Amino acid sequence: RNIWTLRAAANSQRKAIRLLKKQMCRGDGQVDEIKLRYAFETFDVDKKENVTSAQLKFLLAEGGVISNDNELQVFSKAELASKIRMGKDEFIELVHGLVRSRDAIE
């Protein structure tokens, strides 16, 4: 890849992280699945309809979406269930779990 492709991918991923943060901070226990699907497609740089759980974990942690041990535990359970790669539906289920977890604490 050239520098411009990498820069575009990084910008898209930052945009998706901001979108995820908005979804996480709504406080009503709900998320917009269309926006989650868009965020997933942004993470899926190689367009193979899945992302590695390690890649996703890094992006969520760096973006501040996973911000405490409880959220990390929810992620770890989903990570084990997805067998290292995560598809779009598993991603949406994971984010729903994180939102429910965060809203239950607050």
Salt bridges, closest charged atoms under 4 A:
ASP28 OD2 - ARG26 NH2 3.22
GLU33 OE2 - HIS96 NE2 3.33
GLU41 OE2 - LYS88 NZ 2.86
GLU49 OE1 - LYS88 NZ 3.89
GLU71 OE2 - ARG102 NE 2.86
ASP89 OD1 - ARG37 NH2 3.66
